[in-house]
């Protein structure tokens, strides 16, 4: 017989200290819109709104988020421990020989949303669409460069997906994170990159960067003239650096359904919608079953891209 949920005991494990809105970490366990990057008051507000009840947030950074993810995978499957998950929960085991977890160790609880990435170029690059970019790069083999804020980040994998679809080859320039990429992109030292919308917006408005497309299913209200990747002619390049909550795989289904229902209800509340919108997150709520299907499809897609592009984190 399962125990009644004692919500005061629930744990929310995070594997990375970096916040998702800036997208600067490849780690699994990023999650609830960068809980760890927010002030204490905002963290408490998230626990009170999206989660609706007290949670003990445990930050377990290290090993590209694998430490926190593995701790959650080994936790009792009783609904008292959840992990804030991102695409890296799926991709880290594919990228690294040292990861001791796999995506099947978890079951989806609820998808929250995603801060979309923008395909941006330096203003010095004379292109205004993704198709023009492809033609421009192809005409200049080995001459143009692309930013990389870390192997396995959503930005890196998103551009590798785009390259796998177009056959483009660009010089890969590594950075410790997205903020460090911006000066070189703005000055034209590096030519192309993917940036989280919230981080790129001020620089686009100031004319220091040019947005070619948004890697999301729909246009951004803040950038109504920027097409989606599908509208730009590359539907298979659409992807979202989603985040949501997962639990150990053996967690009883009634517990999963209860938690999923709570999350879906919270994501309809005006206060929660406004807070997510302010953080640049597109709300993409999904049930536990739909979230499971997304995780499976993500595993299939990124397995192919990582294999074809020969990407390794080790």
N, C-alpha and C positions, 0 to 999 in steps of 0.2 A: 504494500500500500504506500503510495507517495505521500510525503509530508505536505501540509499546507505551507504556502510560501510565506516565509518570514522576511518581509521586504527589507527590514533593517540590516539584514546580513548580506544583501546582494553586493557583488563586486563587479566593477567594470574595469577590466584590464586594458591598459594601453601600452603598446610596445615602443612608442617613440616619443621623444620630447618635442619634436618639431611639429608645428601646426599645419593642418591640412590647407587652410586658406592660402598659404604661401607655397604649398606643394614642394617644400624643400627637402623632404626626406623620402627615401624609397621604402620606408619601413612599413610593415604590417602593423595594425593596431594604431593607425592615425585616427581618425574617427571623430565622432560627433563634432564636426565642423571645427576641429582643432581645439578640443577642450583644454589641452595642456598649454596652448598658447594664449589663452584668455585669462584675464584677471580673475581672482577668486570669486568675486561677485557674479561674474558672467558664468563661471563654472557651476555655481550654485543654482543660477537661473535655469541652466540647461537641465540639471538634475530635477528641478521642480516642474519643468514644462515638458520637454520631450520625454523624459523618463518618468515624470509624474510622481516620483517617490524617491526616498533616500537611497543613494548608492555610495559605496566607498570606491573612489577612483584610485586605482593602483597604477602608477607609472613604472613600467619596466623596460626602459630603453636598453639598447645594446644589440650588437650583432645584426644590424639592419632590421630591428624589430622582432627578430626570431625569438629572443628571450621571453618577451611578453606573450607572443603567440603560442610558444610551446608551453608556457605556464597555464594558459587558458585551455589548451588541448588536453593537458593532464588533470585538469580540475574535475571534481565530481560532477557528473551530468545530472544535476538536480535543479537547474534553473537559478541557482544562486550566483553563478559566475558567467559573465558575458564578456565578449571581446569586441572592441570597436575594430571593424574590419574594413579593408580597402582592397583595390586590385592586387596590392602587394601580398595580401594573404594568399592569393592564388599564385602569383608569379615568383615569390621568393623561393619556394621549393623547386621551381623550374630553373632558376638562375644559379642557385648555390648548392654545392655538394654538402655543405655543413648544416643546412636546414634540417631539423628533426621533426617537422610537421608536414602535413599535406592538406590540401583543401578539403578532402573528404573527412578530415578529423572534426569538421564543424558542420553545423546545420544552420541555415539562415533563420533569423528571427524577424528582422525587418530592415528593408532598405530605406534610407533617409533621403539622400540627395547627392548632388555632385557639384563642385565648383568647376565649371567647364574651362577647357584650355582654348586659347586663341593661337592661330597660326599667324605669326607676325614676322615682318621683315624690317630691316633698316630702311629709313627713308632714302638712302643712297641707292637702293636696289630699285631699278625702274620697272616694277611690276605692280599690278593692282588686283590680280586674281591668282588663284592657285594654278590655273592652267598656264598663265603667263609665267609663273614661277618655274613650273616644270620645263617649259620651253627654254627659259633663260638659263637654267642650270645645265640642261642637256647641251646647250651650245657652248658651254664653258667648263668642260670636264676638268676636275681637279683644281678649280680656281676658287670655288665658293665654300663657305664654312657654315656649320650648324652648331648651335649651343647644346650642351648636355649637362644638366644639373645633377647628374648622378645615375649610374647604371641601375635600371629597374624602376626609376621614377615614372610616373604617368606621362610626364613630358617626353622623356627619352623613348619609352615604348611607343607612345603615340606617333612620334616622328619616324621611328623604325617601321611601324605599320604603314605609314604613308610612303616611305621609301620602298617597301616591299611591293606596294601596289603600282608604283610609278617607275621603279628601276633606277631611281636617282642615286647618285653617289656624291656625298659631300664630306669635306674635312670635318671630323668630329672634334670639337673643342670642349674639354671638361671644365666644369666649375663646381665649387662646393655647394652651390644652391642657386635658385632663380635670381635673387636680388643682385648677386655678383655678375649675372649675365647682362643685365640691362645697360650699363654704361657702354659695353663693347658693341651691343646691338645698336644702340642709339648713334654711336659714332661711326658705325660701318666697319669696325674691325672684324666683326662677325656678321653674317648676312641674314640668317634665318633661324627661327627657333619657335618653340611652343612655350607659352606663358599662361599661368592661371589668370583668368579674366580679372579678378579683383586686384591682382598685382599689376597687370598691364594697363588698366584703364587710365590712370593719371598720365601715363606717358603717351598713350594714344591721343588723349585730349590735348596734350601739349604739342603734338606733332612730332614727338621724338621716336615713335614707333608707328608702323602702319599695319593694321589688321587686315588679313586677306580672307579669313574664314574662322568660324567657331566650330569646334569639334563636338557639337551637340545636336540633338534631334530638332531643336527649334532655335530661332534667332533670339538674341538677348534684347530685352527691353531697353537696355542702356546703349546698345549698338545696333539699332534697327536696320542700318544700311549694310551691315556685315553679314554675308550669307552663311548658311550652314555648309559643312563639307559636302553634304548631299546636293545642295543647290549649286555648289561650285563645281559639281561634276565628279565628285569622289565619295559616293555614298558609303563605300566599305571602309573609308577612313574615319567614319563617325565613331567616337568612343567617349566615355565619360569616366573620370576618376571618382567613381562612386564611393560612398561610405555607408555603413550600416552596422547592425549588431548581429553577431552570431553566437552560438552556444556550442558546447561539446556535443558531438554527433549523437550520443545516446540519450540526450535530454528527452524526457517524455513529451509526446506530441501535445497533450492538453496544456502543459506548461508553455510550450512554444506558441500555441495558439493564443493563450491569454496574453503573453507578452507582445505578440504581433498585433493583436487587437488594440492594446494600449498605445502602441507606437502609431498605428494608423489613425487612431482617434486624435492623438495629440497633434499630428501633422495637419489637421484640419483647423486647428485653433488659430485665430488671427494673430495672437501674440507670437506664436511659434513661426508662422509664415513670415511675419514681418522681420523677425530676428534672423531667420535664414536668408531672406532676401537681402538684408543689410550686409550680410557676410558674403554676398555674391554666389550663393548656392542655389542651383536649380533643384527644387523639390521633386523627387522622383519616387514617391511612396510605392511600396510593393509588399505584398503579403509574404509570409515565410516561404510558401511554396514557389511563388514567382521569384523570390530572391534566390532560392536554391537553383532554379533554372538559369538565372543570370550567372551565378557562380560557375555552373557547369559550362555554359557557353563561353564564358571568359577563359576558363581553363583550356578549352579547345582552341580558341583563337590565339591566345598568347603562347601556347605550346608550339603552334605552327610558326608564329612570327619569331620566337626565340630560336627555334631550330633553324629556320631559313636564314636568319640574319646572324647566326652564330654568336649569340649574346651570352656572356657569362659574367657573373659578379665575383667569382673567386679569383 
